[in-house]
Amino acid sequence: MRPGRNRLASLAYRLLGSAADAEETVQDAFLHWQAADRQRIKVPEAWLTKVITKLCLDRLR
């Protein structure tokens, strides 16, 4: 399952200002998603939004 990929890419683009960086960040987020214990994640889109935001902030540092 890949919830809201376009929405996540749009969020990453708004934060980073680069389509290439946004796409790479979304890919990184889905790698985190694959490694996560999904049974403990109640709202996948919220979890992924949080991961995208943290990854973007890390990139901006």
C-alpha positions in Angstrom: 0.0 0.0 0.0 1.3 3.4 -0.9 -1.0 5.9 0.7 -1.2 9.5 -0.8 2.0 9.4 -2.8 1.1 12.5 -4.8 0.1 14.4 -1.7 3.4 13.5 0.0 5.4 14.5 -3.0 3.6 17.8 -3.1 4.3 18.4 0.6 8.0 17.6 0.1 8.2 19.9 -2.9 6.7 22.8 -1.0 9.2 22.3 1.8 12.3 21.7 -0.3 11.6 23.7 -3.5 13.0 21.1 -5.8 11.1 18.3 -7.6 14.2 16.1 -7.6 14.8 16.5 -3.9 11.1 15.9 -3.2 11.0 12.7 -5.2 14.1 11.4 -3.4 12.6 12.3 -0.1 9.3 10.4 -0.9 11.4 7.4 -1.9 13.2 7.6 1.4 9.9 7.8 3.3 8.6 4.7 1.6 11.8 2.8 2.5 11.0 3.8 6.1 7.4 2.6 5.5 8.6 -0.8 4.3 10.7 -1.2 7.4 8.0 0.0 9.8 5.8 -2.2 12.0 2.7 -1.4 10.1 0.4 -3.1 12.6 1.3 -0.3 15.1 0.5 2.5 12.6 -3.1 3.4 12.9 -3.2 6.2 10.2 -0.6 5.5 7.5 -1.0 8.9 5.8 -0.4 10.8 9.0 2.6 8.6 9.8 4.1 9.2 6.3 3.4 12.9 6.5 5.4 13.0 9.7 8.2 11.0 8.2 8.3 13.3 5.1 8.3 16.4 7.2 11.2 15.1 9.4 13.2 14.0 6.3 12.7 17.4 4.6 13.8 19.2 7.7 16.9 17.0 7.9 17.7 17.8 4.2 17.3 21.6 4.9 19.9 21.5 7.7 
